[in-house]
Amino acid sequence: MSRLDMEGLSTGPAQVWGAVRLVPLMRAEPLTDLRLHREIYDERAAGGAPSTSGGAATVAAGRRTAYTSYIPHGFVANWTDEGGPAAAYGSQFGDGRAPVECAPLHLPRKLAQRIPRSGRSGDGPSGLRFLPLHLALDGYLALHFGGPSIVWEEWTRRAVRDGLSPRAETAYRGGRVRGLADALRIFEIHPDQCGVLVYVADALAAAFVVPHPDDYRALHPSLVHDLYGELIYQYGRYGPRKVPDVPVRIDPEYIASVADLRAAAVRRQREWAEQHHDLMAGDLLDESYSVRQVRRMGRFRLSRFLPPFALHRAQHIGEMITDGKGRVAYLKTFRLSDKQVRRGHVLDRLAAHDWHLGATAAAMGITVPELARRIRHVGFEELVKAHI
């Protein structure tokens, strides 16, 4: 278990539009040996115009297992062994070919797929194409996917034969979260901005971090195509029409010069950052996660992480790219709903006690019938025999 290491990132002043609050994340020293750009997984729309709507697709997620989801776009991570700068999408001169988002692409066979240096299989890899957030969602859906490891009498024949297949979860495209599209279009992007924390009704919906400001400017619009949980959709639809802004007040009694004003502004900015960490982003940054490495990319690691599935707390799943010291270079998170947290909690407790209902119920301080009721309540009713 480990925490997210956000060293090198600092928060900027928040911007509010309706129920949406965006908190920018800035880097004093951007990373130049890891860059991200976007590729659209869709053919041209009718009439030859490029389409950015994405679509449904299926990729391999393991042996005899497939992962099907709406996939609007993929991210390509490029890194250089020498540590030199790598051009981001939108910052290089073309050679007359169509832009990347207009080029027809083949869907990857895996959630994370290496890219040959010049497109030939004999060349060494220089990049990695992966599906943003889908690594994290696949990790959640695959949680104890095989079902009972020991055939206790309480489990149905289907539970033993098929495990938890199929697993399905519902998410909403960012465009359906009220106010998010307008906020992303209107809000200012800071010169050193390398990420953002997205709040809806002051609940943390997602964290997004990239290595370089150029990458963020190119990928900022992609947030409206990302996936958001049911809870965030409901907060946007039924929550307050506008969240309160946080005004900055400086007492003029102690201001006698421009230097005093500058020092007071710096203090207020530091106080805002500390308050934000403790009150708003603490559920994400103070949590301990189970991290699984997916790919190695030079000095970087692509991983996905799962929370401890603690009840009555905000829980996030996500994926990240970290450097050799464990510091976050890329991050994207997904806020789970209360029911999704309960599913993970029940599965974790069952797996920890070899799927024995009696031992699991005793460890949770409840009866076996109550545990069976909870299993059915979270959607796994077909796994337990009816007489339990």
Protein Blocks (a to p, Z undefined) as FASTA:
>chain_A
ZZddfehiacdddddehjbccdddddfbdcfkbccdddddddddehhiacfkbpadddde
behiacddddfbdcdddddfklpacddehiaccehiacfklpccdddfbfbdcddfkopa
kbccfbdcddehklmmmmmmmgoklopfbdcfkbcfklmmnomadcddddddfklpghkl
mmmmmpccdfklgbdcddeehiafbdcddfbfklmmmmmmmmmmmccdfklmmmmmmmcf
bdcdddddddfklpcbfklmmmmmmmmmmmmmmmmmmmmmmmmmmpccddddfbdchjac
cdddddehighiacddddddddfkopafbdcdddddfklmmmmmmmmmmmmnoopaklmm
mmnopafklmmmmmmmnopammpcfkZZ
